[in-house]
């Protein structure tokens, strides 16, 4: 196994996480491809060209290059229009593979890339590995499914053709088996990693004072009062409303403030931003909620270190990279008990998991941490230790072995 075609059709790994369609998947694709390249697997990473100024091929580091493949207009395209561009994208990638960029295997990310990978597998006769990141039938259970059956049916078809399906945790394996009837023997758990060079606990302060002080000064955030942090795209699925309503609960100290780092996402993202800002005003929280536009990924570590608690109230979450990054920075997390968050947060030891979506339940957990700094510090210390087990190099090592095994086997017959 020497060369790999990585597909990320709908969002570039170079895009700013936290805005548009950019999020944890961007970080995943970039982090994993970079680690694979350093492990000796050449990665050609293909994404749809969306700007006439983009280079056809952009070298990122030795063994890793991003290819901008023309498919449809050289402009951003609404996600609901992208299925109609899959064939053009697949054809464009095949052309590059056959003209100087051979691939021993295909790794598709998200269902749109999976549809392209499905076509390419049969043309090239190479293994197809699929990572879905989110699943339509899981989103349906959280009342956030796409408007048509197209995605769900496409996901099932790609799963039937994939030689291996990657999941981040046991919960995602169970979802694949229960909702799609996937053969568990073809599902492999490969947890994402975190870059510990950036995401690490704040150094002990040189003088007496809170560990958050230096980070807050660097960011220009208030020095006084407990700080809650929400990081992510502003869309209903991410549950920002729950964090805002929890902040307004009477048990939360009145000097507590919430920092929101992220921007609108999806077809209804702008509507969600308006709804949330209106809610903030209606609850009288204008001076206690700080909205920050999406930040460069590495800079997020400073925001984590500035926080007393990170809140992750998602309705569904295949993994929950924000929770892992916060843990790596030694910050306790209060999160929804869904998906991969059940694996990342050790309830009562590294943070709290909350069943359901009641802001009062979130506020109770937040209050416990804010009122007991010793408990919060101990949970943060345990979280940082636990996060050390998640590295991109470990993930890349597992995948390299899997790719090698797949290239030595007979390919799965499409069904």
N, C-alpha and C positions, 0 to 999 in steps of 0.2 A: 504494500500500500504506500504509494509515493505521492499521488496527486489527487486532489479532491475539488469538486465543483460544489460550492456552497451557494444556495439560492435564497435570496431575500428580496423577492420581487417588489413588494408593496412599500417597503421602507428601507432606506439606506442605513447601514451600520455607522455611517459618518454623520447621520442626521442628529440634531440636538434632542436628546431624550427629554420627555416631559411636554412636548408640544406636537401638534398634529397627530400622526400615527407613531411617533417616536416614543419609545418607552423601554421597559426592561428587555424586550426582545433585541433592540439595537445593541444594548450593552452585552447581552448574551452572545449574539452573533460575532461581534467584534472581539470580545474577550476570548471566546473559544477558538476562533480562527487564528488569532494571534498566538495562542498557546500551542495550537497544532503546528503552526509554521515553525515555531521555535523547537518543536519536538521532531522536526524533519519531514513533515507532511506539507507539501506545497499546496496552498489554498488559493484558488481563484474564486473570488466572491462576486456574484452577479446580482445586480439590482437594476430596476427600471430607470432609464435616463429620464430626468424630469426638468432639465435645464439645458439650453443649447451651449452653455459655457462649460459644461462638465467634460472632463477628459474622457476619452473612450476607455482608457486603462490608466488607473492611478496606483502606482506602487506605494504601499504603506510601510512595509518593512521587508527584510529578506524573506522570501517565501510566501508573501501575502500581497495580493493586489486586488483592488476593487474595479470591476468592469461595469460601466454604465451602458446598458443595452437599450437601444431604441425600441420602443413598443408603444405605439400611439403617440399622442402629442408630446412635444418636448416641454411639458408644463405639468404642474401638479394635477392629478386626476382624482375625483371623488372615489372612495373605496368601492362604492357600489358599481362603478363603471369598469373596475379592473378585471373582473372575470372575462369580459370581452376582449381583453388584451393578452390573455394567457398564452394563446397559440403563437402570437407574434413574439412574445417574450421567449418562449421555449425555442422557437426557430432561431432567434437571434443568439441565444446561448449555444445552441447546437452548432451554429456556424463558427463561433469562436473556438469551441472545443475541437472541431474538426479542422481548424486552420491555425494550429500552433499552441493550443492550450488543452492537451488531452487530460482526461479525468478517469481515474480508476473506480470512482464511486461518486454518487450524488447525495448531498445532504440538503434537504428542503426544509425551510422554516416557514411555518404558517400554511394555511390551507391553499392559498393562491399559489405559493411556490410549490406546494405538493402536487397541484394539478399540472404544473409545468414539468415537475420532476417525473410524474407518472408517464407523460408523453416521451420524455427524454430517455427514461429507463429502457423502454421497448426499442427505441431507435439505436441506442448505444450498447445495449446488452450488458449493463453494469448494475451493481446493487443500488437500491434506493433506501436511504435512511430519512425518516421524517420526524421532525419536532413540531408539534402543533401550537405550543405556547398557550393558546386558549382554545376551548372546544365549544362549538355552537350549542350542543345539547346540555352542557354544563351551564352556559349562559342562560339557556331557556329556563333552567330550574331557578335561576336568580332573576327571572323576568327581564333579561337583557339580550335575548336572542336576536339574530338578524331577521329581517322582515320576510324572507322567503326560505323555502326548503333547500335552495341551491347549495348553500354552504354545508349544511348537515349531510346531504347526499354526497357532495364532493369529498368531504372528510372521510366518510365511510369507504368510498371507492379508493381513495389514496391509501387508507389503512390496509385494504385488502391486497394492494399491490406492493406495499413496502416490505423490504427484506428485514428491516428493524424499525421499531418505533421507540423514540426516546421519551421517557417520563422523568420528571424531576424528583418524584417522591412516591410513596406507597399510595397516597390518596389519588394521585393522577392515574396510577395503574388501575386502581379499582374503578375509576370513572370510565376509562377506556374499555374495560371488560364489561361493566354493567350497562353502559349506554350505547356501545358500538359493537359488542360481541367480539372484541379482538382476542385472538389467541394469546394468553399471557406469556407463552414461551417466546413470542416475538417482541415483547416489551422489555426494554432495558432501562434501569434507573441510572441516570447520569445527572447528578445534581450540579447546578451552575456553581461558579466560584465567585470570589471577590478579590479585588486587587488590594492586598494588604499593605502594599507600599503607600497607597493613598488612604485607605480606610482602616484606621487604627485608633486606639484610644488617645485622647489628648494627654500630653505630658503633664506630670504633676506640677501644679503652680509653684513658682519660686517663693511666693509669700502666701500667707493665709488668705483664703478667699475661695470662691466656687471654681470648680474645674472649667465651667463654661465661660469664664470672664474673658479670656484671651480671644476665643473664637467670636464672641459677641462683639468685642471691640473691632475685630477685623472686618466684620460684616456690617457694622454700624447699627446693630440691634440694641434694644434697651438692656442695660446692665442689671437692672433690678427686676424681680418677679420671676416666677417659674415660667419656662417656655415649653410649649407643646409644638411639635413639628409634624406637618403633613407634606409628603413629597409624592408627586405623581400627576398624571394628566387629570384635568378637571372634566369629568364625565360621570354620569350617575353610577356606573359600575364601581368606581373607586370610593364612593361613600363619603365624600367630604362633608355633606350635610350632617352626618352623624357626629363628626368631630366638632362642627360648629355648635350644634345643639348641646353636646356634652359640655363645651366650654361655658354655656349659659346656665348650667345647672347650679342651684344655690349652694351645693357643698363645695364647689370649686373656688379656691381663693380668688378674690376680686382682682388681684394684681397679676393673675395668670394671663398670658397671651398666647395666641396661636399664630405660627408662621406657616404660610401655604406656599410651597415652591412648585410651580407647574403652570401649564397653560391649557386652553381649551383643546379638546380632542373629539374627533368623530363628527357626524352630521349634526348633532345637537350640542356640541361643545360650547358654542357661544351662548346658547340658551341656558345651559347649566351655569356658566359663569354669571350671567345676569340673575338667575334664580338664587344662587348662593350669595351674591353681593346684596341682593334685596333682603335675604334672610338675615344676614349680618346686621343690616341697618334696622330691620324690624325688631331684632333681639337686643338692640342697643349695644352692639359689640364693635362699632366702627373703630374705636381706639384700642381694641384688644385683638384684632385680626389684621395681620400684615400679609399682603399678597406680594409675592416675589416672582418675576418671570422665570421661565426655565433657565437653569444654570448649566455651564459645562460640567460634565459628569464628575471630574476629579474635584471640583469645587464643592460638591455636595458634602464631602467629608467635613468641611468646616461648619456647615449648617447642622449636621448631626452632632458635632462636638459642642455646638452652642445650645443644644436642646437638653431639657431634663427628661422628657419622654417623647418617643416617636409614636404617632397614632396611625394605624393601618386598618381602616374600617371597611375594606373592600367587600363587595357582595360575593365575589368569587375571585380566586387567585391561584393560578396553576403552580406558582412557586412563591413569589413575594420577595423580589430582590431588594426592595427598600428595607424590609425587615432584616435581611441578612447584612446589608451595609450598615444599618444602625447598630446591630449587634457587634459587628467588627469594630465599630467606633466606641464600644463600651457603653451604649445607651439602652436602657430597657424599652421594650415595645409593648404597647397595648394594641392587640389586633383581633380581627374577626376570626372565629374558629372555623375557617374554611380552607380547603385545598392545601397547598404547600405550607401555609402559615401554621398549620397544626404540627408540621415537622420542625419548622424553624424556631418557633417559640415554645420553650419548655415552661408550661404554665406553673406559675408560682416560684420559678427559679430564675428564669431570664426575662420574664415579663408576664403578661396576663393574656389569656385567650377569652374572648367574650362570645357566648352563644347568642345568636339573634342580632337585631339591629337597634335595640333600645338605647338611646343616648344616655339614659340614667344608669344603665349597667356599665357603659364605658366610663361614665363620670365616676362611678364608685371605684373602679380600678385606678383611674388616673389620680383620684383624691388620695388613695392609699399610698401611691408612690410619691406624690408631691408633699404629703404630710410627714413622710418618713424618709428623709434623705439618706439615712444609713441603709435602709432596705433598698432604695433605688440604686445606690452605689454598689451594693453587693450583687444585685441582679445584673447590673451593667458589667461588673467584673466577670461574672459567670458567662454572660452572653459573649463577651470578647473571647474567652477561652474556647467556647463552643464553636464560634465562627472560624477559628483557625483551621478547622477540619475541611472547610470549603475553599478550594483553590482551583484556579483555571488549569494549572498544570496537572492536578489529579484528574480533573474531568477530561482533559486532552489525552492523558495516558490511557484511560478506560476506552475512550472512543477510538484511539489508534489501534488498540487490540481488537475492538469490535469490527472496525473497517477491514482489518487484515483477515479476520475470520470470515467475513461476508464474501470477500473476493475469492476465497478458496471454496465456497459452497455453490451449489446449484441455486439459481435465483428463484424467488417465490413466484409462482404462477399467478397472474392477475385473475381476480374473481369479482 
